[in-house]
Amino acid sequence: MGMGNKIDPNIIPEYIDTNGDLIGRKVASYELAEKTFGYRPTVGVEEGIERAIKWYREEMKGIENNE
């Protein structure tokens, strides 16, 4: 595809797993970890994302300073 071509925004992507099977949807779940290890999350999704972004930004500062 050349630089001047536009991508059709109406295209719906298909996600295929490594076995070639179509993946309907992906949903994060801690149920197996809870059953296996007794794990229960202590931080909600929104706070977890905020913490992850903060951590990532701090990590990137360290990398940029060590160039």
Residue pairs with C-beta under 8 A, 6 or more apart in sequence:
1 7
14 22
15 22
15 23
15 26
16 22
16 23
17 23
30 39
30 40
30 41
33 39
34 40
41 48
43 51
